[in-house]
Amino acid sequence: MTTLRSVRERGHPAHYLAGDRNYSNAKHEHFQLPARALGYQLVLDYKIDQLGRQNSHQGMIQVDGSWYCPGMPETLVNATLDFRKGEINE
């Protein structure tokens, strides 16, 4: 975060920010939230056992890190997982 803050303080724009699994597994208050507050859009990867339905809140479901309506078909909920397992193609 020190580096990202320094980059922004020197006037460089925030765009996409890619990180490996070390960053996607970091506590959200230590990396994801501060990086988003600086204006970055995060591009992070999940381990195969972290894919699919991850959470829910007030009827919404979290799938692969993003929030969706609860009516999302299970084929879409599991699409990334099935793709990585080689069970479906693009």
Secondary structure, DSSP 8 states (H G I E B T S, - for coil): -HHHHHHHHTT----EEE--HHHHTS-TTTTHHHHHHTT-EEE----GGG-SEEEEETTEEEETTEEE-TT--HHHHTHHHHHHTTSS--
